[in-house]
Amino acid sequence: MGHLRATVWGPAEFVGFPPWWLVAEGVFVALSAVVGIVGTSVVGAWTGRPGLTDGVVGLVCALALAVYLIVVRAGRALVGVVVVLALCLAAQAPQAAAGVVLAEQGRVQSVVVTSVRDAGALGGGRGRYLCSVADRRGVPLGVRVWRGCGQATRPGDALAVVYDPQGRVPPRGVGSGVGALRALLGLAGWVAALAAATVVAVVRSYRLTVPSTRRRDGAG
């Protein structure tokens, strides 16, 4: 049972509180993972590099974190939790990064609604409404807007969208009080959960002795 517990949750072979350097290592690993996942998405959105904007590098950082925890032989259950949280953060980071760019350098323009779609109706419930829009020349923007789009919205209505003049990120509907900081705060829950799970996984991976390989028969 002890071996099984150590395999699933990590051995945590220390008495009392964990060593300070072990906690520092866990914090360093957690911060490195968060900066790698979120930071690359923000840099990609700001510079317009597709390899960074689409979150692929963030997924690589999440997998690198998983490999590190496996190498240090962290508990399998904790590794699984960290991987799920890291992948969720990597999936959410590109949208937040796009919000940062639009908040800092976006411009607002008026567009015309061409169609309205109830996204919740497809699943048998009620959800947000999605509006397809076109600019004043009638050119479709190629995105569906949900901010400002509601049940009372009809084709031909005007909506305000914020867009990037350099075309680095797709436009979106104008929301109330949307800023760069608020765009990143949407990731706060995922960041906190990932950091906490990573620190716990690293701390509980501590072993007093390194298991040695078995000697062959007749040796020593």
CYANA upper distance limits for C-alpha pairs under 8 A (distance plus 0.5 A):
  1 MET  CA      5 ARG  CA      6.50
  2 GLY  CA      6 ALA  CA      6.61
  3 HIS  CA      7 THR  CA      6.62
  4 LEU  CA      8 VAL  CA      6.69
  5 ARG  CA      9 TRP  CA      6.29
  5 ARG  CA     10 GLY  CA      7.49
  5 ARG  CA     11 PRO  CA      7.87
  6 ALA  CA     10 GLY  CA      4.82
  6 ALA  CA     11 PRO  CA      4.63
  6 ALA  CA     12 ALA  CA      8.12
  6 ALA  CA     75 GLY  CA      7.14
  7 THR  CA     11 PRO  CA      7.58
  7 THR  CA     74 ALA  CA      8.23
  7 THR  CA     75 GLY  CA      5.83
  7 THR  CA     76 ARG  CA      6.84
  8 VAL  CA     75 GLY  CA      5.08
  8 VAL  CA     76 ARG  CA      5.27
  8 VAL  CA     77 ALA  CA      5.77
  8 VAL  CA     78 LEU  CA      8.04
  9 TRP  CA     74 ALA  CA      7.80
  9 TRP  CA     75 GLY  CA      4.55
  9 TRP  CA     76 ARG  CA      6.90
  9 TRP  CA     77 ALA  CA      6.45
  9 TRP  CA     78 LEU  CA      6.79
  9 TRP  CA    201 ALA  CA      8.42
  9 TRP  CA    204 ARG  CA      7.72
 10 GLY  CA     73 ARG  CA      8.00
 10 GLY  CA     74 ALA  CA      5.77
 10 GLY  CA     75 GLY  CA      4.42
 10 GLY  CA     76 ARG  CA      8.03
 10 GLY  CA    201 ALA  CA      7.80
 10 GLY  CA    204 ARG  CA      5.48
 10 GLY  CA    205 SER  CA      5.48
 10 GLY  CA    206 TYR  CA      8.17
 11 PRO  CA     75 GLY  CA      8.09
 11 PRO  CA    204 ARG  CA      6.48
 11 PRO  CA    205 SER  CA      6.40
 11 PRO  CA    206 TYR  CA      7.03
 11 PRO  CA    207 ARG  CA      6.93
 12 ALA  CA    203 VAL  CA      7.34
 12 ALA  CA    204 ARG  CA      4.66
 12 ALA  CA    205 SER  CA      6.29
 12 ALA  CA    206 TYR  CA      5.70
 12 ALA  CA    207 ARG  CA      6.97
 13 GLU  CA    204 ARG  CA      8.19
 13 GLU  CA    206 TYR  CA      6.43
 13 GLU  CA    207 ARG  CA      5.62
 13 GLU  CA    208 LEU  CA      6.34
 14 PHE  CA     18 PRO  CA      6.78
 14 PHE  CA    206 TYR  CA      8.00
 14 PHE  CA    207 ARG  CA      8.20
 14 PHE  CA    208 LEU  CA      7.85
 18 PRO  CA     22 LEU  CA      7.18
 18 PRO  CA     23 VAL  CA      7.44
 18 PRO  CA    203 VAL  CA      7.47
 19 PRO  CA     23 VAL  CA      7.13
 20 TRP  CA     24 ALA  CA      6.63
 21 TRP  CA     25 GLU  CA      6.57
 22 LEU  CA     26 GLY  CA      6.84
 22 LEU  CA    202 VAL  CA      8.02
 22 LEU  CA    203 VAL  CA      6.42
 22 LEU  CA    206 TYR  CA      8.39
 23 VAL  CA     27 VAL  CA      6.71
 23 VAL  CA    199 VAL  CA      7.30
 23 VAL  CA    202 VAL  CA      8.34
 23 VAL  CA    203 VAL  CA      6.67
 24 ALA  CA     28 PHE  CA      6.57
 25 GLU  CA     29 VAL  CA      6.66
 25 GLU  CA    199 VAL  CA      8.47
 25 GLU  CA    202 VAL  CA      7.98
 26 GLY  CA     30 ALA  CA      6.60
 26 GLY  CA    198 THR  CA      6.99
 26 GLY  CA    199 VAL  CA      4.74
 26 GLY  CA    200 VAL  CA      7.87
 26 GLY  CA    201 ALA  CA      8.33
 26 GLY  CA    202 VAL  CA      5.73
 26 GLY  CA    203 VAL  CA      6.94
 27 VAL  CA     31 LEU  CA      6.56
 27 VAL  CA    195 ALA  CA      7.84
 27 VAL  CA    198 THR  CA      8.36
 27 VAL  CA    199 VAL  CA      6.29
 28 PHE  CA     32 SER  CA      6.54
 29 VAL  CA     33 ALA  CA      6.71
 29 VAL  CA     65 LEU  CA      8.45
 29 VAL  CA    198 THR  CA      7.88
 29 VAL  CA    199 VAL  CA      8.18
 30 ALA  CA     34 VAL  CA      6.76
 30 ALA  CA    194 LEU  CA      7.82
 30 ALA  CA    195 ALA  CA      5.42
 30 ALA  CA    196 ALA  CA      8.39
 30 ALA  CA    198 THR  CA      6.15
 30 ALA  CA    199 VAL  CA      6.99
 31 LEU  CA     35 VAL  CA      6.50
 31 LEU  CA    195 ALA  CA      7.56
 32 SER  CA     36 GLY  CA      6.43
 33 ALA  CA     37 ILE  CA      6.59
 33 ALA  CA     61 CYS  CA      6.91
 33 ALA  CA     62 ALA  CA      7.44
 33 ALA  CA     65 LEU  CA      7.11
 34 VAL  CA     38 VAL  CA      6.35
 34 VAL  CA     39 GLY  CA      7.98
 34 VAL  CA    191 VAL  CA      7.19
 34 VAL  CA    194 LEU  CA      8.49
 34 VAL  CA    195 ALA  CA      8.09
 35 VAL  CA     39 GLY  CA      5.31
 35 VAL  CA     40 THR  CA      7.90
 36 GLY  CA     40 THR  CA      6.28
 36 GLY  CA     58 GLY  CA      6.95
 36 GLY  CA     61 CYS  CA      6.51
 37 ILE  CA     41 SER  CA      7.20
 37 ILE  CA     55 GLY  CA      8.37
 37 ILE  CA     57 VAL  CA      7.69
 37 ILE  CA     58 GLY  CA      4.63
 37 ILE  CA     59 LEU  CA      7.76
 37 ILE  CA     61 CYS  CA      6.54
 37 ILE  CA     62 ALA  CA      7.60
 37 ILE  CA     89 LEU  CA      7.86
 37 ILE  CA     90 ALA  CA      6.29
 37 ILE  CA     93 ALA  CA      7.74
 38 VAL  CA     42 VAL  CA      6.86
 38 VAL  CA     58 GLY  CA      7.55
 38 VAL  CA     89 LEU  CA      8.30
 38 VAL  CA     90 ALA  CA      7.67
 38 VAL  CA     93 ALA  CA      6.03
 38 VAL  CA     94 PRO  CA      8.41
 38 VAL  CA     97 ALA  CA      8.30
 39 GLY  CA     43 VAL  CA      6.63
 40 THR  CA     44 GLY  CA      6.39
 40 THR  CA     52 LEU  CA      6.41
 40 THR  CA     53 THR  CA      8.25
 40 THR  CA     55 GLY  CA      8.36
 40 THR  CA     57 VAL  CA      7.36
 40 THR  CA     58 GLY  CA      7.17
 41 SER  CA     45 ALA  CA      6.59
 41 SER  CA     52 LEU  CA      6.06
 41 SER  CA     53 THR  CA      5.80
 41 SER  CA     54 ASP  CA      7.97
 41 SER  CA     55 GLY  CA      6.51
 41 SER  CA     57 VAL  CA      8.40
 41 SER  CA     58 GLY  CA      7.52
 41 SER  CA     93 ALA  CA      6.63
 41 SER  CA     94 PRO  CA      5.87
 41 SER  CA     97 ALA  CA      6.34
 42 VAL  CA     46 TRP  CA      6.55
 42 VAL  CA     53 THR  CA      8.01
 42 VAL  CA     93 ALA  CA      8.37
 42 VAL  CA     94 PRO  CA      7.78
 42 VAL  CA     96 ALA  CA      8.43
 42 VAL  CA     97 ALA  CA      5.04
 42 VAL  CA     98 ALA  CA      7.93
 42 VAL  CA    100 VAL  CA      8.02
 43 VAL  CA     47 THR  CA      6.49
 43 VAL  CA     52 LEU  CA      7.74
 43 VAL  CA     53 THR  CA      8.30
 44 GLY  CA     48 GLY  CA      6.00
 44 GLY  CA     49 ARG  CA      5.48
 44 GLY  CA     50 PRO  CA      7.33
 44 GLY  CA     51 GLY  CA      7.79
 44 GLY  CA     52 LEU  CA      4.83
 44 GLY  CA     53 THR  CA      4.93
 45 ALA  CA     49 ARG  CA      7.33
 45 ALA  CA     52 LEU  CA      7.76
 45 ALA  CA     53 THR  CA      5.56
 45 ALA  CA     94 PRO  CA      8.01
 45 ALA  CA     97 ALA  CA      6.45
 45 ALA  CA     98 ALA  CA      6.35
 45 ALA  CA    101 VAL  CA      7.28
 45 ALA  CA    168 ARG  CA      6.90
 45 ALA  CA    169 VAL  CA      7.13
 46 TRP  CA     97 ALA  CA      8.41
 46 TRP  CA    101 VAL  CA      6.60
 46 TRP  CA    168 ARG  CA      7.82
 47 THR  CA    168 ARG  CA      7.97
 48 GLY  CA     53 THR  CA      7.34
 48 GLY  CA    168 ARG  CA      5.30
 48 GLY  CA    169 VAL  CA      8.04
 49 ARG  CA     53 THR  CA      6.50
 50 PRO  CA     54 ASP  CA      6.52
 51 GLY  CA     55 GLY  CA      7.85
 51 GLY  CA     56 VAL  CA      6.93
 51 GLY  CA     57 VAL  CA      7.47
 52 LEU  CA     56 VAL  CA      6.91
 52 LEU  CA     57 VAL  CA      6.32
 52 LEU  CA     58 GLY  CA      8.26
 53 THR  CA     94 PRO  CA      6.59
 54 ASP  CA     94 PRO  CA      6.78
 55 GLY  CA     59 LEU  CA      6.89
 55 GLY  CA     90 ALA  CA      6.69
 55 GLY  CA     91 ALA  CA      7.24
 55 GLY  CA     93 ALA  CA      7.68
 55 GLY  CA     94 PRO  CA      6.38
 56 VAL  CA     60 VAL  CA      6.89
 57 VAL  CA     61 CYS  CA      6.75
 58 GLY  CA     62 ALA  CA      6.75
 58 GLY  CA     90 ALA  CA      5.65
 59 LEU  CA     63 LEU  CA      6.74
 59 LEU  CA     86 ALA  CA      8.40
 59 LEU  CA     87 LEU  CA      6.86
 59 LEU  CA     90 ALA  CA      6.28
 59 LEU  CA     91 ALA  CA      8.50
 60 VAL  CA     64 ALA  CA      6.58
 61 CYS  CA     65 LEU  CA      6.71
 62 ALA  CA     66 ALA  CA      6.93
 62 ALA  CA     83 VAL  CA      7.16
 62 ALA  CA     86 ALA  CA      5.77
 62 ALA  CA     87 LEU  CA      6.68
 62 ALA  CA     90 ALA  CA      7.85
 63 LEU  CA     67 VAL  CA      6.74
 63 LEU  CA     83 VAL  CA      7.84
 64 ALA  CA     68 TYR  CA      6.72
 65 LEU  CA     69 LEU  CA      6.86
 65 LEU  CA     83 VAL  CA      8.29
 66 ALA  CA     70 ILE  CA      6.72
 66 ALA  CA     79 VAL  CA      7.00
 66 ALA  CA     82 VAL  CA      7.88
 66 ALA  CA     83 VAL  CA      6.55
 67 VAL  CA     71 VAL  CA      6.62
 68 TYR  CA     72 VAL  CA      6.85
 69 LEU  CA     73 ARG  CA      6.60
 69 LEU  CA     74 ALA  CA      5.87
 69 LEU  CA     79 VAL  CA      6.98
 69 LEU  CA    201 ALA  CA      7.92
 69 LEU  CA    202 VAL  CA      7.56
 70 ILE  CA     74 ALA  CA      6.43
 70 ILE  CA     79 VAL  CA      7.80
 72 VAL  CA    202 VAL  CA      8.31
 72 VAL  CA    205 SER  CA      7.04
 73 ARG  CA    205 SER  CA      6.56
 74 ALA  CA     78 LEU  CA      7.59
 74 ALA  CA     79 VAL  CA      7.09
 74 ALA  CA    201 ALA  CA      6.23
 74 ALA  CA    202 VAL  CA      6.93
 74 ALA  CA    204 ARG  CA      7.25
 74 ALA  CA    205 SER  CA      4.94
 75 GLY  CA     79 VAL  CA      6.67
 75 GLY  CA    201 ALA  CA      7.15
 75 GLY  CA    204 ARG  CA      7.87
 75 GLY  CA    205 SER  CA      7.16
 76 ARG  CA     80 GLY  CA      6.68
 77 ALA  CA     81 VAL  CA      6.85
 78 LEU  CA     82 VAL  CA      6.62
 78 LEU  CA    197 ALA  CA      7.45
 78 LEU  CA    198 THR  CA      8.44
 78 LEU  CA    200 VAL  CA      8.40
 78 LEU  CA    201 ALA  CA      6.13
 79 VAL  CA     83 VAL  CA      6.61
 79 VAL  CA    201 ALA  CA      7.41
 80 GLY  CA     84 VAL  CA      6.77
 81 VAL  CA     85 LEU  CA      6.76
 81 VAL  CA    197 ALA  CA      7.63
 82 VAL  CA     86 ALA  CA      6.46
 82 VAL  CA    194 LEU  CA      6.61
 82 VAL  CA    197 ALA  CA      6.39
 82 VAL  CA    198 THR  CA      6.64
 83 VAL  CA     87 LEU  CA      6.58
 84 VAL  CA     88 CYS  CA      6.70
 85 LEU  CA     89 LEU  CA      6.64
 85 LEU  CA    190 TRP  CA      7.26
 85 LEU  CA    193 ALA  CA      7.69
 85 LEU  CA    194 LEU  CA      6.06
 86 ALA  CA     90 ALA  CA      6.59
 86 ALA  CA    194 LEU  CA      6.85
 87 LEU  CA     91 ALA  CA      6.67
 88 CYS  CA     92 GLN  CA      6.79
 88 CYS  CA    190 TRP  CA      8.06
 89 LEU  CA     93 ALA  CA      6.42
 89 LEU  CA    187 LEU  CA      7.76
 89 LEU  CA    190 TRP  CA      6.39
 89 LEU  CA    191 VAL  CA      7.63
 90 ALA  CA     94 PRO  CA      7.98
 92 GLN  CA     96 ALA  CA      7.19
 92 GLN  CA    187 LEU  CA      7.81
 93 ALA  CA     97 ALA  CA      6.56
 93 ALA  CA    187 LEU  CA      7.76
 94 PRO  CA     98 ALA  CA      6.64
 95 GLN  CA     99 GLY  CA      6.80
 96 ALA  CA    100 VAL  CA      6.91
 96 ALA  CA    183 ALA  CA      5.73
 96 ALA  CA    184 LEU  CA      6.20
 96 ALA  CA    186 GLY  CA      7.74
 96 ALA  CA    187 LEU  CA      7.95
 97 ALA  CA    101 VAL  CA      7.08
 97 ALA  CA    183 ALA  CA      7.96
 97 ALA  CA    184 LEU  CA      7.89
 98 ALA  CA    102 LEU  CA      6.77
 98 ALA  CA    169 VAL  CA      6.33
 98 ALA  CA    170 PRO  CA      8.35
 99 GLY  CA    103 ALA  CA      6.42
 99 GLY  CA    179 GLY  CA      8.08
 99 GLY  CA    180 ALA  CA      7.06
 99 GLY  CA    183 ALA  CA      6.00
100 VAL  CA    104 GLU  CA      6.71
100 VAL  CA    179 GLY  CA      7.41
100 VAL  CA    180 ALA  CA      4.79
100 VAL  CA    181 LEU  CA      7.97
100 VAL  CA    183 ALA  CA      6.51
100 VAL  CA    184 LEU  CA      7.82
101 VAL  CA    105 GLN  CA      6.29
101 VAL  CA    106 GLY  CA      7.22
101 VAL  CA    164 ASP  CA      8.00
101 VAL  CA    169 VAL  CA      8.15
101 VAL  CA    180 ALA  CA      7.93
102 LEU  CA    106 GLY  CA      4.57
102 LEU  CA    107 ARG  CA      8.03
102 LEU  CA    162 VAL  CA      7.24
102 LEU  CA    163 TYR  CA      6.96
102 LEU  CA    164 ASP  CA      6.54
102 LEU  CA    169 VAL  CA      8.33
102 LEU  CA    171 PRO  CA      8.47
103 ALA  CA    178 VAL  CA      7.22
103 ALA  CA    179 GLY  CA      5.49
103 ALA  CA    180 ALA  CA      5.81
104 GLU  CA    179 GLY  CA      7.97
104 GLU  CA    180 ALA  CA      7.04
105 GLN  CA    164 ASP  CA      7.08
105 GLN  CA    165 PRO  CA      8.44
106 GLY  CA    162 VAL  CA      6.23
106 GLY  CA    163 TYR  CA      5.66
106 GLY  CA    164 ASP  CA      5.22
106 GLY  CA    165 PRO  CA      7.38
107 ARG  CA    162 VAL  CA      5.71
107 ARG  CA    163 TYR  CA      5.92
107 ARG  CA    164 ASP  CA      6.93
107 ARG  CA    165 PRO  CA      7.62
108 VAL  CA    160 ALA  CA      7.02
108 VAL  CA    161 VAL  CA      6.06
108 VAL  CA    162 VAL  CA      4.79
108 VAL  CA    163 TYR  CA      6.90
108 VAL  CA    174 VAL  CA      8.14
109 GLN  CA    160 ALA  CA      6.17
109 GLN  CA    161 VAL  CA      6.13
109 GLN  CA    162 VAL  CA      6.87
109 GLN  CA    163 TYR  CA      8.16
110 SER  CA    135 ASP  CA      7.86
110 SER  CA    136 ARG  CA      8.31
110 SER  CA    158 ALA  CA      6.84
110 SER  CA    159 LEU  CA      6.11
110 SER  CA    160 ALA  CA      5.06
110 SER  CA    161 VAL  CA      6.84
111 VAL  CA    133 VAL  CA      6.70
111 VAL  CA    134 ALA  CA      6.20
111 VAL  CA    135 ASP  CA      5.33
111 VAL  CA    136 ARG  CA      6.78
111 VAL  CA    158 ALA  CA      6.06
111 VAL  CA    159 LEU  CA      5.84
111 VAL  CA    160 ALA  CA      6.69
111 VAL  CA    161 VAL  CA      7.52
112 VAL  CA    133 VAL  CA      5.89
112 VAL  CA    134 ALA  CA      5.89
112 VAL  CA    135 ASP  CA      6.76
112 VAL  CA    136 ARG  CA      7.50
112 VAL  CA    155 PRO  CA      8.01
112 VAL  CA    156 GLY  CA      6.15
112 VAL  CA    157 ASP  CA      6.23
112 VAL  CA    158 ALA  CA      5.17
112 VAL  CA    159 LEU  CA      6.73
113 VAL  CA    131 CYS  CA      6.75
113 VAL  CA    132 SER  CA      6.39
113 VAL  CA    133 VAL  CA      4.93
113 VAL  CA    134 ALA  CA      7.09
113 VAL  CA    154 ARG  CA      7.52
113 VAL  CA    155 PRO  CA      5.34
113 VAL  CA    156 GLY  CA      5.68
113 VAL  CA    157 ASP  CA      5.91
113 VAL  CA    158 ALA  CA      6.69
113 VAL  CA    159 LEU  CA      7.45
114 THR  CA    131 CYS  CA      7.76
114 THR  CA    132 SER  CA      6.00
114 THR  CA    133 VAL  CA      5.76
114 THR  CA    134 ALA  CA      7.24
114 THR  CA    155 PRO  CA      5.29
114 THR  CA    156 GLY  CA      6.71
115 SER  CA    131 CYS  CA      6.23
115 SER  CA    132 SER  CA      5.73
115 SER  CA    133 VAL  CA      7.74
115 SER  CA    154 ARG  CA      7.71
115 SER  CA    155 PRO  CA      5.74
116 VAL  CA    129 TYR  CA      7.33
116 VAL  CA    130 LEU  CA      6.30
116 VAL  CA    131 CYS  CA      5.08
116 VAL  CA    132 SER  CA      6.98
116 VAL  CA    149 CYS  CA      8.41
116 VAL  CA    153 THR  CA      7.67
116 VAL  CA    154 ARG  CA      7.18
116 VAL  CA    155 PRO  CA      7.35
117 ARG  CA    129 TYR  CA      6.15
117 ARG  CA    130 LEU  CA      5.58
117 ARG  CA    131 CYS  CA      6.77
118 ASP  CA    122 LEU  CA      7.86
118 ASP  CA    126 ARG  CA      8.04
118 ASP  CA    127 GLY  CA      7.34
118 ASP  CA    128 ARG  CA      6.98
118 ASP  CA    129 TYR  CA      5.12
118 ASP  CA    130 LEU  CA      6.85
119 ALA  CA    123 GLY  CA      8.11
119 ALA  CA    126 ARG  CA      8.11
119 ALA  CA    127 GLY  CA      6.38
119 ALA  CA    128 ARG  CA      6.42
119 ALA  CA    129 TYR  CA      6.22
119 ALA  CA    130 LEU  CA      7.09
120 GLY  CA    124 GLY  CA      7.05
120 GLY  CA    125 GLY  CA      5.52
120 GLY  CA    126 ARG  CA      4.85
120 GLY  CA    127 GLY  CA      4.39
120 GLY  CA    128 ARG  CA      6.82
120 GLY  CA    129 TYR  CA      8.12
121 ALA  CA    125 GLY  CA      5.71
121 ALA  CA    126 ARG  CA      6.19
121 ALA  CA    127 GLY  CA      7.61
128 ARG  CA    146 TRP  CA      7.22
128 ARG  CA    150 GLY  CA      7.76
129 TYR  CA    146 TRP  CA      6.28
129 TYR  CA    149 CYS  CA      6.31
129 TYR  CA    150 GLY  CA      5.96
129 TYR  CA    151 GLN  CA      7.30
130 LEU  CA    144 ARG  CA      6.07
130 LEU  CA    145 VAL  CA      5.94
130 LEU  CA    146 TRP  CA      5.24
130 LEU  CA    149 CYS  CA      6.74
130 LEU  CA    150 GLY  CA      8.34
131 CYS  CA    144 ARG  CA      5.68
131 CYS  CA    145 VAL  CA      5.56
131 CYS  CA    146 TRP  CA      6.77
131 CYS  CA    149 CYS  CA      6.49
132 SER  CA    140 PRO  CA      8.21
132 SER  CA    141 LEU  CA      8.37
132 SER  CA    142 GLY  CA      8.06
132 SER  CA    143 VAL  CA      6.99
132 SER  CA    144 ARG  CA      5.25
132 SER  CA    145 VAL  CA      6.99
133 VAL  CA    140 PRO  CA      6.45
133 VAL  CA    141 LEU  CA      6.66
133 VAL  CA    142 GLY  CA      8.25
133 VAL  CA    143 VAL  CA      7.90
133 VAL  CA    144 ARG  CA      7.48
133 VAL  CA    145 VAL  CA      8.00
134 ALA  CA    138 GLY  CA      5.78
134 ALA  CA    139 VAL  CA      5.64
134 ALA  CA    140 PRO  CA      4.50
134 ALA  CA    141 LEU  CA      5.87
135 ASP  CA    139 VAL  CA      6.00
135 ASP  CA    140 PRO  CA      6.98
135 ASP  CA    141 LEU  CA      7.41
143 VAL  CA    170 PRO  CA      7.88
143 VAL  CA    171 PRO  CA      7.88
143 VAL  CA    172 ARG  CA      8.29
144 ARG  CA    172 ARG  CA      8.43
145 VAL  CA    149 CYS  CA      7.28
145 VAL  CA    172 ARG  CA      6.26
145 VAL  CA    173 GLY  CA      5.99
146 TRP  CA    150 GLY  CA      8.17
146 TRP  CA    172 ARG  CA      8.39
146 TRP  CA    173 GLY  CA      6.99
147 ARG  CA    172 ARG  CA      7.89
147 ARG  CA    173 GLY  CA      5.10
147 ARG  CA    174 VAL  CA      6.67
147 ARG  CA    175 GLY  CA      6.55
148 GLY  CA    159 LEU  CA      7.25
148 GLY  CA    160 ALA  CA      8.22
148 GLY  CA    173 GLY  CA      6.86
148 GLY  CA    174 VAL  CA      7.60
148 GLY  CA    175 GLY  CA      7.96
149 CYS  CA    153 THR  CA      6.52
149 CYS  CA    159 LEU  CA      8.33
153 THR  CA    157 ASP  CA      7.20
159 LEU  CA    173 GLY  CA      8.08
160 ALA  CA    173 GLY  CA      6.66
160 ALA  CA    174 VAL  CA      6.35
161 VAL  CA    171 PRO  CA      7.03
161 VAL  CA    172 ARG  CA      5.95
161 VAL  CA    173 GLY  CA      4.72
161 VAL  CA    174 VAL  CA      5.52
162 VAL  CA    171 PRO  CA      6.12
162 VAL  CA    172 ARG  CA      6.19
162 VAL  CA    173 GLY  CA      6.62
162 VAL  CA    174 VAL  CA      6.26
163 TYR  CA    167 GLY  CA      8.10
163 TYR  CA    169 VAL  CA      8.24
163 TYR  CA    170 PRO  CA      7.27
163 TYR  CA    171 PRO  CA      4.80
163 TYR  CA    172 ARG  CA      7.25
164 ASP  CA    168 ARG  CA      6.95
164 ASP  CA    169 VAL  CA      6.86
164 ASP  CA    170 PRO  CA      7.77
164 ASP  CA    171 PRO  CA      7.23
174 VAL  CA    178 VAL  CA      8.49
178 VAL  CA    182 ARG  CA      6.62
178 VAL  CA    183 ALA  CA      7.31
179 GLY  CA    183 ALA  CA      6.56
180 ALA  CA    184 LEU  CA      7.01
181 LEU  CA    185 LEU  CA      6.61
182 ARG  CA    186 GLY  CA      7.08
183 ALA  CA    187 LEU  CA      8.35
184 LEU  CA    188 ALA  CA      7.64
187 LEU  CA    191 VAL  CA      6.55
188 ALA  CA    192 ALA  CA      6.52
189 GLY  CA    193 ALA  CA      6.65
190 TRP  CA    194 LEU  CA      6.54
191 VAL  CA    195 ALA  CA      6.51
192 ALA  CA    196 ALA  CA      6.60
193 ALA  CA    197 ALA  CA      6.61
194 LEU  CA    198 THR  CA      6.50
195 ALA  CA    199 VAL  CA      6.68
196 ALA  CA    200 VAL  CA      6.74
197 ALA  CA    201 ALA  CA      6.59
198 THR  CA    202 VAL  CA      6.66
199 VAL  CA    203 VAL  CA      6.55
200 VAL  CA    204 ARG  CA      6.48
201 ALA  CA    205 SER  CA      6.67
202 VAL  CA    206 TYR  CA      7.73
215 ARG  CA    219 ALA  CA      6.75
215 ARG  CA    220 GLY  CA      8.45
